[in-house]
Amino acid sequence: MDQLITEAAQALSAGDPLAALKRVALRDDPPALALRGIAMAQLGDLARARELLRSAARSFGPKEPLARARCALAEAEIALVSRDLGRSLQTLDAARTVLEASGDRRNAAHAGYLQARHLLLIGRLDDAERVLAACDAGALPPASRIGRELVVAGIAIRRIETRPARIALERARRAAKEARIPALVAEVDQAVRAFAAPAARLVSRGVGRLLDLEEVENLLASETLVVDACRNVVRRGTKLVPLASRPVLLALLRALAEAWPDDVARETLLRRAFGARQADEAHRARLRVEIARLREAIRPLAALSATRDGFVLRPHATADVAVLAPPVESDHGEVLALLGDGEAWSSSALALALGVSPRTVQRALEELGHDGKVEAFGRGRACRWIASGVPGFPTSLLLPAMGISG
């Protein structure tokens, strides 16, 4: 490797893409093309970066699999940044295999970190943790070590485990200051601010207040019966009843929990669960059916009793009931929570992260766009969506966390 290529690579490692371009901007050999692509990615021109990296990979040819794998690794990282999540995981896995076989521990470890980051984005926390544990952290370059700590923190935050999250964020902050790369310092600072922001709104005995993530963790560890409207479950301690696929039951239970220990009139329940402005006999019959279903669903945690005017919630073996709601409630809060990271997402990436159909996400984006909460740019497959502004509080409790348990 010649001196200019070495100096350009060192400049990129230090977060100085302009210095790298000064050394390779006029060169068209494969190593220079690859370094120019990485420099353009650091400058934010992701489309040009992808073109240069693909050109470099073609120029290296099949006889240089290690160099091609390094180009594929850089392109996969661009795909993650641009939230093109469809094929990047497969590309990372293939690149990591070649890098490990070739003895490139540094880039193989970086590929493992990026795999974990991808899995975190789509809510596969257990898989992300396994990949991260298998990754050789000691071989990571300084910038990737910072990113690794942010992934560790992200896993802990989505699991509502504040102590390991705080420790990981502190390690990331120290490492970012030592690296002296402004972009990384800003990324860590943003993560710290998000961690400290209100995570949910507690409603108990008719009174509401904001909670940070540590307060949420303490609430969920208590014996309080919690109707979690962020993750659509009802829980007490380690006992959990999921209601994500039963929105009517969740709406009824939330209304009963917000009013506890008082009862809730049938007319109020009809309005909250069905949007019924005027109750007729059909509505009342449907309410009786849904109340029976709710009574059966929450039997391990609570009972329902009929009163003269409506129904009242009677929890088992607990002295308190609370509702955990998003800090600012909005339709399609999960989509806004993902867009709250400030990146531009494709609708297919949002669908993958949320585990729903692309058409469901497209309908949500259309409604949010009509309300001025999100904006689109680009057309066709290049279309990306961003939040028009900070959507209230982009609470981490609305982010996907597949396999969540009590």
C-alpha positions in Angstrom: 0.0 0.0 0.0 1.5 3.3 -1.0 2.0 6.3 1.3 -0.9 8.4 0.0 -3.4 5.5 0.5 -2.0 4.9 4.0 -2.3 8.6 4.9 -5.9 8.8 3.5 -6.9 5.7 5.6 -5.4 7.3 8.7 -7.3 10.5 8.0 -10.6 8.7 7.7 -10.0 6.8 10.9 -9.5 10.2 12.6 -12.8 11.5 11.2 -11.2 13.9 8.7 -12.6 13.0 5.2 -11.4 16.2 3.6 -7.8 15.4 4.4 -8.4 11.9 2.9 -9.8 13.4 -0.3 -6.8 15.7 -0.7 -4.7 12.6 -1.1 -6.9 10.4 -3.3 -9.4 12.6 -5.0 -7.7 12.4 -8.4 -7.0 8.7 -8.4 -9.1 6.0 -9.9 -7.3 2.8 -8.7 -9.5 0.5 -6.6 -8.0 1.4 -3.1 -8.4 5.1 -3.9 -12.0 4.6 -5.1 -12.8 2.7 -1.9 -11.3 5.4 0.3 -13.1 8.1 -1.7 -16.4 6.3 -1.1 -15.8 6.2 2.6 -14.9 9.9 2.6 -18.1 10.8 0.8 -20.1 8.7 3.3 -18.5 10.7 6.1 -19.4 13.9 4.3 -23.0 12.8 4.0 -23.2 12.1 0.2 -24.4 8.5 0.7 -25.5 8.0 -2.9 -22.1 9.0 -4.3 -20.4 6.9 -1.6 -22.3 3.8 -2.6 -21.4 4.3 -6.3 -17.7 4.7 -5.5 -17.6 1.6 -3.3 -19.4 -0.6 -5.9 -17.0 0.7 -8.5 -14.0 -0.2 -6.2 -15.4 -3.7 -5.6 -15.8 -4.3 -9.4 -12.3 -3.1 -10.0 -10.8 -5.3 -7.3 -12.3 -8.3 -9.1 -12.9 -11.9 -7.9 -9.2 -12.5 -7.2 -9.2 -10.1 -4.3 -12.1 -11.3 -2.0 -10.7 -9.6 1.1 -10.7 -6.2 -0.6 -14.2 -6.8 -2.0 -15.4 -7.8 1.4 -14.1 -4.6 2.9 -16.0 -2.7 0.2 -19.2 -4.7 1.0 -18.7 -3.9 4.7 -18.5 -0.2 4.0 -21.6 -0.3 1.7 -23.5 -2.2 4.4 -22.7 0.5 6.9 -24.1 3.1 4.5 -27.2 1.0 4.1 -27.7 1.0 7.9 -27.2 4.8 8.1 -29.7 5.3 5.3 -32.1 2.8 7.0 -32.0 0.5 4.0 -32.5 -2.6 6.1 -33.7 -5.1 3.6 -30.4 -6.8 2.4 -27.7 -5.2 4.7 -27.9 -8.0 7.2 -27.2 -10.7 4.6 -24.4 -8.6 3.1 -22.8 -8.1 6.6 -22.9 -11.8 7.3 -21.2 -12.7 4.0 -18.6 -10.0 4.4 -17.9 -11.0 8.0 -17.3 -14.7 6.9 -14.7 -13.6 4.4 -13.0 -11.2 6.7 -12.7 -13.8 9.5 -11.4 -16.4 7.1 -8.7 -13.9 5.8 -7.6 -13.0 9.4 -8.8 -9.4 9.2 -9.8 -9.3 12.9 -10.4 -5.5 12.9 -12.9 -5.4 10.1 -14.5 -8.7 11.1 -15.2 -7.3 14.6 -16.6 -4.1 12.9 -18.9 -6.3 10.8 -20.1 -8.0 14.0 -20.8 -4.7 15.6 -22.8 -3.5 12.6 -24.8 -6.8 12.6 -25.7 -6.2 16.2 -26.7 -2.6 15.4 -28.9 -3.8 12.6 -30.6 -6.3 14.9 -31.2 -3.7 17.5 -32.9 -1.4 14.9 -35.4 -4.1 14.1 -36.0 -5.0 17.7 -34.3 -8.4 17.8 -32.6 -7.8 21.1 -31.6 -11.3 22.0 -30.0 -11.9 18.6 -28.2 -8.5 18.9 -26.8 -9.4 22.3 -25.5 -12.8 21.0 -23.8 -11.2 18.1 -22.2 -8.5 20.2 -21.0 -11.1 22.7 -19.3 -13.1 19.9 -17.7 -9.9 18.5 -14.0 -9.4 19.4 -14.3 -6.0 21.1 -10.6 -5.6 21.6 -10.1 -5.7 17.8 -12.5 -2.8 17.1 -11.2 0.6 16.0 -11.9 3.4 18.4 -15.0 4.8 16.6 -16.6 1.3 16.5 -16.0 0.8 20.2 -18.1 3.9 20.8 -20.8 2.6 18.5 -20.6 -0.8 20.3 -21.3 0.9 23.7 -24.3 2.7 22.1 -25.7 -0.6 21.0 -25.2 -2.1 24.5 -27.0 0.9 25.9 -29.8 0.6 23.3 -30.4 -3.0 24.1 -30.6 -2.1 27.8 -32.9 0.8 27.2 -35.4 -1.2 25.2 -35.4 -3.8 28.0 -35.9 -1.0 30.5 -32.7 -1.8 32.4 -31.3 1.6 33.4 -28.2 0.7 35.3 -26.4 -1.2 32.4 -27.7 1.5 30.0 -26.2 4.3 32.1 -22.8 2.5 32.4 -22.6 1.9 28.7 -23.5 5.5 27.9 -20.8 6.7 30.3 -18.2 4.4 28.7 -19.3 5.7 25.2 -19.0 9.4 26.4 -15.5 8.8 27.8 -14.4 7.0 24.6 -15.9 9.7 22.4 -13.9 12.5 24.2 -10.7 10.5 23.9 -11.3 9.9 20.1 -11.9 13.7 19.6 -14.2 13.1 16.6 -17.0 15.8 16.8 -19.6 13.7 15.0 -19.2 10.8 17.5 -19.3 13.2 20.5 -22.6 14.6 19.1 -24.0 11.1 18.6 -23.2 10.1 22.1 -24.6 13.4 23.5 -27.9 12.8 21.6 -28.1 9.3 23.1 -27.5 10.6 26.6 -30.3 13.3 26.2 -32.7 10.7 24.9 -32.0 8.5 27.9 -32.7 11.3 30.3 -35.9 12.4 28.5 -39.3 11.5 29.9 -40.1 7.9 28.9 -43.7 7.6 29.8 -46.7 9.3 31.5 -48.1 7.7 34.7 -51.8 7.9 35.4 -52.8 6.7 38.8 -55.9 7.6 40.8 -56.8 10.2 38.3 -53.5 12.0 38.5 -50.9 12.1 35.8 -47.1 12.8 35.8 -44.1 12.2 33.6 -41.6 9.4 34.4 -38.0 8.9 33.4 -36.8 5.4 32.4 -35.5 4.6 35.9 -38.9 5.4 37.4 -40.6 3.2 34.8 -38.2 0.4 35.7 -39.1 0.8 39.4 -42.8 0.8 38.6 -42.7 -2.3 36.6 -40.7 -4.1 39.3 -43.3 -3.3 41.9 -46.5 -5.1 42.7 -48.6 -2.4 41.1 -51.0 -3.6 38.5 -49.8 -1.7 35.4 -51.8 -1.2 32.2 -48.9 -0.5 29.8 -50.4 1.4 26.9 -46.9 1.9 25.4 -46.3 -1.8 24.8 -49.9 -2.9 25.0 -49.7 -5.3 27.9 -51.0 -5.5 31.5 -48.6 -6.7 34.1 -47.9 -7.0 37.8 -44.3 -7.9 38.6 -43.2 -10.8 36.4 -46.8 -11.7 35.5 -47.8 -10.4 32.0 -50.8 -10.6 29.8 -50.3 -9.3 26.2 -53.1 -7.3 24.6 -51.4 -6.0 21.5 -53.7 -8.0 19.2 -56.8 -7.0 21.2 -57.1 -3.2 21.1 -60.7 -3.2 22.3 -59.9 -5.0 25.4 -56.9 -2.8 26.0 -59.1 0.3 25.6 -61.6 -1.0 28.1 -59.0 -2.0 30.6 -57.2 1.4 30.3 -60.5 3.2 31.0 -61.1 1.0 34.1 -57.5 1.4 35.3 -57.5 5.2 34.9 -60.7 5.5 37.0 -59.7 2.9 39.7 -60.8 2.5 42.5 -64.0 4.1 41.1 -66.2 2.4 38.6 -66.7 3.5 34.9 -70.1 4.1 33.4 -71.2 1.9 30.5 -71.6 4.9 28.3 -68.0 6.0 28.9 -66.7 2.5 28.2 -68.7 2.4 24.9 -67.2 5.7 23.9 -63.6 4.8 24.8 -63.7 1.3 23.2 -66.0 1.7 20.2 -66.3 5.4 19.7 -70.0 5.2 20.2 -71.6 8.6 20.8 -75.1 7.2 21.5 -75.5 3.8 23.0 -78.1 1.5 21.6 -78.9 -2.1 22.5 -76.4 -3.5 19.9 -73.6 -1.5 21.5 -74.6 -2.7 25.0 -74.6 -6.3 23.8 -71.2 -5.9 22.3 -69.9 -4.3 25.5 -71.2 -7.3 27.5 -69.3 -9.7 25.1 -66.1 -7.7 25.3 -66.3 -7.3 29.1 -66.6 -11.1 29.3 -63.5 -11.5 27.1 -61.6 -9.0 29.1 -62.6 -10.7 32.4 -61.2 -14.0 31.0 -58.0 -12.4 29.6 -57.0 -10.7 32.9 -58.1 -13.5 35.2 -54.6 -14.2 36.5 -54.2 -10.5 37.6 -57.6 -9.0 38.3 -61.3 -9.4 38.3 -64.1 -7.2 36.9 -67.3 -6.5 38.8 -70.5 -5.0 37.6 -71.9 -1.9 39.4 -75.2 -0.1 39.1 -73.8 2.3 36.4 -71.0 0.3 34.9 -67.9 -1.8 35.8 -65.0 -1.6 38.3 -61.6 -3.2 38.2 -60.6 -5.3 41.2 -56.9 -6.3 41.1 -55.7 -9.4 43.0 -53.2 -9.0 45.8 -52.1 -5.4 45.1 -52.7 -2.0 46.6 -52.4 0.1 43.5 -53.3 0.3 39.8 -51.6 2.6 37.3 -51.7 3.3 33.5 -48.4 3.8 31.7 -48.9 5.9 28.6 -46.6 7.7 26.1 -45.5 11.2 27.3 -47.4 12.7 24.3 -50.0 10.4 22.7 -50.4 10.4 19.0 -51.7 8.1 16.3 -49.0 5.8 15.0 -46.6 6.6 17.9 -44.4 3.6 17.0 -43.6 5.1 13.6 -42.9 8.5 15.1 -40.6 6.8 17.7 -38.5 5.3 15.0 -38.3 8.5 13.0 -37.4 10.3 16.2 -33.8 9.2 15.7 -33.4 11.9 13.1 -32.5 9.5 10.3 -34.4 9.1 7.0 -36.3 5.8 6.8 -37.8 4.0 3.9 -41.3 2.6 4.4 -40.0 -1.0 3.9 -37.4 -0.5 6.7 -40.1 0.9 9.0 -42.3 -2.2 8.3 -39.3 -4.5 9.0 -38.5 -2.8 12.3 -42.1 -2.8 13.4 -43.0 -6.3 12.2 -46.0 -5.2 10.2 -46.9 -5.1 6.5 -45.5 -2.4 4.2 -49.0 -1.3 3.4 -49.8 -0.7 7.1 -46.8 1.5 7.4 -47.6 3.4 4.2 -51.1 4.2 5.5 -49.6 5.4 8.7 -47.1 7.6 6.9 -49.9 9.0 4.7 -51.9 10.0 7.7 -48.9 11.4 9.5 -47.9 13.4 6.4 -51.4 14.8 6.1 -51.1 16.0 9.7 -47.7 17.6 9.0 -45.8 15.3 11.4 -43.6 13.6 8.8 -42.1 14.6 5.4 -41.1 12.6 2.4 -38.4 13.2 -0.2 -37.3 11.1 -3.2 -39.6 8.9 -5.3 -40.2 5.3 -5.7 -37.7 3.0 -4.0 -35.6 6.1 -3.2 -38.4 7.6 -1.1 -37.4 8.3 2.5 -39.4 9.7 5.4 -38.3 12.0 8.2 -40.0 13.5 11.2 -41.0 17.1 10.6 -40.0 17.9 14.1 -39.4 16.2 17.4 -42.7 14.3 17.9 -43.4 15.3 21.4 -41.1 12.9 23.2 -39.8 10.0 21.0 -40.1 7.6 23.9 -38.0 4.5 23.9 -40.9 2.5 25.2 -42.6 2.7 21.8 -39.5 1.2 20.0 -39.7 -2.4 19.0 -38.4 -5.0 21.5 -39.4 -8.4 20.2 -39.5 -11.1 22.9 -40.2 -8.6 25.7 -41.2 -10.3 28.9 -41.9 -9.4 32.4 
